[in-house]
Each structure stands twice: as structure tokens, then as C-alpha cells.
Amino acid sequence: MQILSGRVDAKGEIKEPEIAQMQSVEKEGDGYYQFRGTLRTGKSGFLGYTVRILPHHPLAVAPFVPLLITWASESSVASPELILK
């Protein structure tokens, strides 16, 4: 899991994102996991962030398989506090 952050343009899109890795810290049961990461930036202005989940398998050629990447959205993230802990 990764945090992407950076300056946001007029459309609300993150431009030139900085990427930070998140670590799994706890299994909460029934397919739910808690992740933790640190978000740091030396930039000012309109900033945004999101998280993405990349597939991971030792035999995978690359982690960027288009239909297997999941992005955070209001409907997919139950509680922002889970991300920000």
C-alpha cells in the first residue's frame, strides 16, 4: 500500500506525486488490515493525498497491472482515521 501526495491542480488532481510506502501493522479480521505510513512534504500550497493498493506476488512481472490497482475513494475507505493513524 502506498500514499501519494503532492500539489493539487485546479481539477483536484495530484501533480508530480511523492510516494511513501505503508506497512501492514495489524490484521483486524475478515479480510481487513490496518496500515501505517508517514506523510512528509516540504511543499506549501494546495496539497492533496490518496492511497493506492498495488498487487503483490513473487511471480508478478510488475506491480502496475491496470485492473488490479485499487485507489482510495469515499466509497472504498470506511474511515479516514484508519489511514491517518
OpenMM code with the backbone's topology and positions (N, CA, C; nanometers):
from openmm import Vec3, app, unit

residues = "MET GLN ILE LEU SER GLY ARG VAL ASP ALA LYS GLY GLU ILE LYS GLU PRO GLU ILE ALA GLN MET GLN SER VAL GLU LYS GLU GLY ASP GLY TYR TYR GLN PHE ARG GLY THR LEU ARG THR GLY LYS SER GLY PHE LEU GLY TYR THR VAL ARG ILE LEU PRO HIS HIS PRO LEU ALA VAL ALA PRO PHE VAL PRO LEU LEU ILE THR TRP ALA SER GLU SER SER VAL ALA SER PRO GLU LEU ILE LEU LYS".split()
positions = [
    Vec3(0.0857, -0.1156, 0.0000),
    Vec3(0.0000, 0.0000, 0.0000),
    Vec3(0.0904, 0.1219, 0.0000),
    Vec3(0.0475, 0.2267, -0.0702),
    Vec3(0.1266, 0.3482, -0.0826),
    Vec3(0.0418, 0.4725, -0.0580),
    Vec3(0.1067, 0.5778, -0.0091),
    Vec3(0.0453, 0.7101, -0.0002),
    Vec3(0.1065, 0.7935, -0.1119),
    Vec3(0.0224, 0.8578, -0.1919),
    Vec3(0.0688, 0.9515, -0.2931),
    Vec3(0.0260, 1.0904, -0.2490),
    Vec3(0.1179, 1.1854, -0.2503),
    Vec3(0.0851, 1.3209, -0.2076),
    Vec3(0.1580, 1.4210, -0.2964),
    Vec3(0.1038, 1.5426, -0.3003),
    Vec3(0.1684, 1.6471, -0.3785),
    Vec3(0.0756, 1.7645, -0.4013),
    Vec3(0.1232, 1.8587, -0.4796),
    Vec3(0.0432, 1.9759, -0.5135),
    Vec3(-0.0760, 1.9337, -0.5985),
    Vec3(-0.1873, 2.0027, -0.5751),
    Vec3(-0.3121, 1.9735, -0.6456),
    Vec3(-0.3391, 2.0837, -0.7466),
    Vec3(-0.3789, 2.0448, -0.8691),
    Vec3(-0.4115, 2.1444, -0.9715),
    Vec3(-0.5567, 2.1905, -0.9576),
    Vec3(-0.6015, 2.2743, -1.0495),
    Vec3(-0.7372, 2.3305, -1.0443),
    Vec3(-0.8454, 2.2228, -1.0550),
    Vec3(-0.8132, 2.1066, -1.1125),
    Vec3(-0.9095, 1.9969, -1.1252),
    Vec3(-0.9084, 1.9054, -1.0028),
    Vec3(-0.8206, 1.9337, -0.9062),
    Vec3(-0.8116, 1.8495, -0.7875),
    Vec3(-0.7229, 1.7281, -0.8057),
    Vec3(-0.6438, 1.7250, -0.9128),
    Vec3(-0.5553, 1.6123, -0.9391),
    Vec3(-0.4165, 1.6401, -0.8834),
    Vec3(-0.3552, 1.5375, -0.8269),
    Vec3(-0.2211, 1.5500, -0.7721),
    Vec3(-0.1215, 1.5461, -0.8878),
    Vec3(-0.0364, 1.6483, -0.8938),
    Vec3(0.0661, 1.6563, -0.9974),
    Vec3(0.2020, 1.6224, -0.9369),
    Vec3(0.2798, 1.5431, -1.0075),
    Vec3(0.4130, 1.5014, -0.9637),
    Vec3(0.4102, 1.4495, -0.8195),
    Vec3(0.3383, 1.3407, -0.7954),
    Vec3(0.3219, 1.2905, -0.6582),
    Vec3(0.4506, 1.2377, -0.5971),
    Vec3(0.4618, 1.2562, -0.4674),
    Vec3(0.5645, 1.1892, -0.3883),
    Vec3(0.5005, 1.0607, -0.3385),
    Vec3(0.5766, 0.9524, -0.3367),
    Vec3(0.5212, 0.8222, -0.2987),
    Vec3(0.5894, 0.7728, -0.1713),
    Vec3(0.5083, 0.7351, -0.0729),
    Vec3(0.5590, 0.6781, 0.0521),
    Vec3(0.4951, 0.5409, 0.0719),
    Vec3(0.5746, 0.4449, 0.1138),
    Vec3(0.5240, 0.3091, 0.1394),
    Vec3(0.4523, 0.3043, 0.2734),
    Vec3(0.3502, 0.2209, 0.2806),
    Vec3(0.2787, 0.1966, 0.4058),
    Vec3(0.3048, 0.0516, 0.4458),
    Vec3(0.3061, 0.0272, 0.5752),
    Vec3(0.3307, -0.1066, 0.6281),
    Vec3(0.2050, -0.1617, 0.6939),
    Vec3(0.1821, -0.2904, 0.6743),
    Vec3(0.0714, -0.3564, 0.7428),
    Vec3(0.1092, -0.3709, 0.8896),
    Vec3(0.0228, -0.3207, 0.9788),
    Vec3(0.0546, -0.3262, 1.1216),
    Vec3(-0.0371, -0.4195, 1.2000),
    Vec3(-0.1546, -0.4493, 1.1451),
    Vec3(-0.2460, -0.5344, 1.2213),
    Vec3(-0.3535, -0.5911, 1.1291),
    Vec3(-0.3848, -0.7192, 1.1489),
    Vec3(-0.4980, -0.7809, 1.0808),
    Vec3(-0.6187, -0.7644, 1.1708),
    Vec3(-0.7221, -0.7024, 1.1191),
    Vec3(-0.8403, -0.6759, 1.2016),
    Vec3(-0.9495, -0.7800, 1.1802),
    Vec3(-0.9198, -0.8832, 1.1023),
    Vec3(-1.0148, -0.9914, 1.0824),
    Vec3(-1.1028, -0.9728, 0.9611),
    Vec3(-1.1516, -1.0839, 0.9080),
    Vec3(-1.2465, -1.0868, 0.7975),
    Vec3(-1.1963, -1.0090, 0.6754),
    Vec3(-1.0656, -1.0163, 0.6465),
    Vec3(-1.0097, -0.9510, 0.5283),
    Vec3(-0.9734, -0.8049, 0.5460),
    Vec3(-0.9821, -0.7528, 0.6684),
    Vec3(-0.9484, -0.6129, 0.6951),
    Vec3(-0.8112, -0.6039, 0.7606),
    Vec3(-0.7309, -0.5096, 0.7139),
    Vec3(-0.5974, -0.4883, 0.7675),
    Vec3(-0.5774, -0.3405, 0.7968),
    Vec3(-0.4947, -0.3118, 0.8947),
    Vec3(-0.4598, -0.1734, 0.9262),
    Vec3(-0.3178, -0.1477, 0.8757),
    Vec3(-0.3007, -0.0357, 0.8060),
    Vec3(-0.1710, 0.0030, 0.7527),
    Vec3(-0.1286, 0.1342, 0.8158),
    Vec3(0.0028, 0.1552, 0.8211),
    Vec3(0.0561, 0.2790, 0.8770),
    Vec3(0.1663, 0.3303, 0.7850),
    Vec3(0.1679, 0.4619, 0.7669),
    Vec3(0.2714, 0.5243, 0.6864),
    Vec3(0.2929, 0.6665, 0.7322),
    Vec3(0.4023, 0.7244, 0.6876),
    Vec3(0.4358, 0.8619, 0.7237),
    Vec3(0.4296, 0.9487, 0.5998),
    Vec3(0.3593, 1.0589, 0.6130),
    Vec3(0.3439, 1.1539, 0.5026),
    Vec3(0.4186, 1.2803, 0.5398),
    Vec3(0.5233, 1.3114, 0.4637),
    Vec3(0.6023, 1.4320, 0.4882),
    Vec3(0.6163, 1.5074, 0.3569),
    Vec3(0.6124, 1.6379, 0.3663),
    Vec3(0.6321, 1.7184, 0.2469),
    Vec3(0.7017, 1.8486, 0.2834),
    Vec3(0.7830, 1.8963, 0.1939),
    Vec3(0.8490, 2.0246, 0.2118),
    Vec3(0.7831, 2.1310, 0.1268),
    Vec3(0.6664, 2.0991, 0.0729),
    Vec3(0.5952, 2.1898, -0.0160),
    Vec3(0.4869, 2.2655, 0.0599),
    Vec3(0.4477, 2.3789, 0.0051),
    Vec3(0.3349, 2.4528, 0.0610),
    Vec3(0.2344, 2.4758, -0.0508),
    Vec3(0.1173, 2.5230, -0.0148),
    Vec3(0.0137, 2.5467, -0.1145),
    Vec3(-0.0974, 2.4453, -0.1022),
    Vec3(-0.1718, 2.4264, -0.2108),
    Vec3(-0.2815, 2.3312, -0.2120),
    Vec3(-0.2243, 2.1915, -0.2316),
    Vec3(-0.2325, 2.1106, -0.1258),
    Vec3(-0.1777, 1.9757, -0.1283),
    Vec3(-0.2892, 1.8732, -0.1129),
    Vec3(-0.2684, 1.7594, -0.1712),
    Vec3(-0.3655, 1.6515, -0.1584),
    Vec3(-0.2943, 1.5194, -0.1374),
    Vec3(-0.3696, 1.4191, -0.0987),
    Vec3(-0.3133, 1.2857, -0.0824),
    Vec3(-0.4195, 1.1819, -0.1129),
    Vec3(-0.3743, 1.0647, -0.1465),
    Vec3(-0.4605, 0.9493, -0.1668),
    Vec3(-0.3774, 0.8256, -0.1361),
    Vec3(-0.4415, 0.7125, -0.1288),
    Vec3(-0.3695, 0.5864, -0.1104),
    Vec3(-0.4051, 0.4934, -0.2248),
    Vec3(-0.3135, 0.4031, -0.2537),
    Vec3(-0.3419, 0.3007, -0.3548),
    Vec3(-0.2855, 0.1682, -0.3074),
    Vec3(-0.3525, 0.0636, -0.3494),
    Vec3(-0.3098, -0.0726, -0.3181),
    Vec3(-0.2630, -0.1351, -0.4489),
    Vec3(-0.1394, -0.1830, -0.4481),
    Vec3(-0.0831, -0.2498, -0.5649),
    Vec3(-0.0802, -0.3997, -0.5399),
    Vec3(-0.1041, -0.4805, -0.6431),
    Vec3(-0.0955, -0.6250, -0.6237),
    Vec3(0.0488, -0.6660, -0.5945),
    Vec3(0.0650, -0.7698, -0.5146),
    Vec3(0.1992, -0.8187, -0.4824),
    Vec3(0.1997, -0.9708, -0.4908),
    Vec3(0.2882, -1.0219, -0.5735),
    Vec3(0.3076, -1.1664, -0.5854),
    Vec3(0.4502, -1.1886, -0.6324),
    Vec3(0.5215, -1.2849, -0.5750),
    Vec3(0.6617, -1.3053, -0.6127),
    Vec3(0.6826, -1.3365, -0.7612),
    Vec3(0.5829, -1.3903, -0.8281),
    Vec3(0.5976, -1.4234, -0.9703),
    Vec3(0.5473, -1.3131, -1.0639),
    Vec3(0.4958, -1.2048, -1.0078),
    Vec3(0.4454, -1.0957, -1.0912),
    Vec3(0.5616, -1.0247, -1.1603),
    Vec3(0.5413, -0.9906, -1.2870),
    Vec3(0.6439, -0.9205, -1.3636),
    Vec3(0.6540, -0.7752, -1.3178),
    Vec3(0.5393, -0.7132, -1.2883),
    Vec3(0.5362, -0.5730, -1.2452),
    Vec3(0.4154, -0.5523, -1.1538),
    Vec3(0.4244, -0.4565, -1.0587),
    Vec3(0.3114, -0.4317, -0.9679),
    Vec3(0.2015, -0.3447, -1.0301),
    Vec3(0.2264, -0.2874, -1.1466),
    Vec3(0.1313, -0.1936, -1.2054),
    Vec3(0.0430, -0.2610, -1.3099),
    Vec3(-0.0388, -0.3561, -1.2662),
    Vec3(-0.1338, -0.4251, -1.3532),
    Vec3(-0.2628, -0.3431, -1.3503),
    Vec3(-0.3022, -0.2800, -1.4625),
    Vec3(-0.4109, -0.1813, -1.4623),
    Vec3(-0.5371, -0.2155, -1.3841),
    Vec3(-0.5970, -0.3303, -1.4024),
    Vec3(-0.7238, -0.3590, -1.3354),
    Vec3(-0.7073, -0.4127, -1.1934),
    Vec3(-0.5829, -0.4254, -1.1457),
    Vec3(-0.5597, -0.4784, -1.0110),
    Vec3(-0.5159, -0.3710, -0.9117),
    Vec3(-0.5028, -0.2454, -0.9551),
    Vec3(-0.4675, -0.1358, -0.8651),
    Vec3(-0.5963, -0.0782, -0.8087),
    Vec3(-0.6020, -0.0632, -0.6770),
    Vec3(-0.7199, -0.0055, -0.6120),
    Vec3(-0.6823, 0.1290, -0.5519),
    Vec3(-0.7631, 0.2319, -0.5828),
    Vec3(-0.7405, 0.3671, -0.5315),
    Vec3(-0.8416, 0.3971, -0.4229),
    Vec3(-0.8017, 0.4811, -0.3275),
    Vec3(-0.8933, 0.5255, -0.2219),
    Vec3(-1.0020, 0.6114, -0.2837),
    Vec3(-1.1216, 0.5960, -0.2323),
    Vec3(-1.2341, 0.6808, -0.2716),
    Vec3(-1.3280, 0.6855, -0.1520),
    Vec3(-1.4212, 0.7763, -0.1572),
    Vec3(-1.5149, 0.7872, -0.0457),
    Vec3(-1.5923, 0.6580, -0.0251),
    Vec3(-1.6196, 0.5856, -0.1316),
    Vec3(-1.6974, 0.4630, -0.1177),
    Vec3(-1.6125, 0.3443, -0.0733),
    Vec3(-1.4786, 0.3498, -0.0950),
    Vec3(-1.3968, 0.2331, -0.0619),
    Vec3(-1.3236, 0.2458, 0.0708),
    Vec3(-1.3181, 0.3657, 0.1285),
    Vec3(-1.2487, 0.3848, 0.2550),
    Vec3(-1.3525, 0.4071, 0.3637),
    Vec3(-1.3605, 0.3128, 0.4556),
    Vec3(-1.4633, 0.3200, 0.5597),
    Vec3(-1.4406, 0.4355, 0.6554),
    Vec3(-1.3159, 0.4624, 0.6882),
    Vec3(-1.2875, 0.5669, 0.7863),
    Vec3(-1.1507, 0.6275, 0.7583),
    Vec3(-1.1438, 0.7597, 0.7341),
    Vec3(-1.0123, 0.8219, 0.7100),
    Vec3(-0.9172, 0.8041, 0.8268),
    Vec3(-0.9680, 0.7860, 0.9484),
    Vec3(-0.8818, 0.7675, 1.0638),
    Vec3(-0.7977, 0.6416, 1.0496),
    Vec3(-0.8500, 0.5400, 0.9803),
    Vec3(-0.7721, 0.4188, 0.9602),
    Vec3(-0.6471, 0.4478, 0.8790),
    Vec3(-0.6564, 0.5411, 0.7868),
    Vec3(-0.5421, 0.5766, 0.7029),
    Vec3(-0.4465, 0.6673, 0.7787),
    Vec3(-0.4978, 0.7565, 0.8593),
    Vec3(-0.4152, 0.8589, 0.9206),
    Vec3(-0.3543, 0.8202, 1.0542),
    Vec3(-0.3858, 0.7029, 1.1051),
    Vec3(-0.3308, 0.6620, 1.2352),
    Vec3(-0.1806, 0.6493, 1.2259),
] * unit.nanometer
topology = app.Topology()
chain = topology.addChain("A")
for resn in residues:
    res = topology.addResidue(resn, chain)
    for name in ("N", "CA", "C"):
        topology.addAtom(name, app.Element.getBySymbol(name[0]), res)
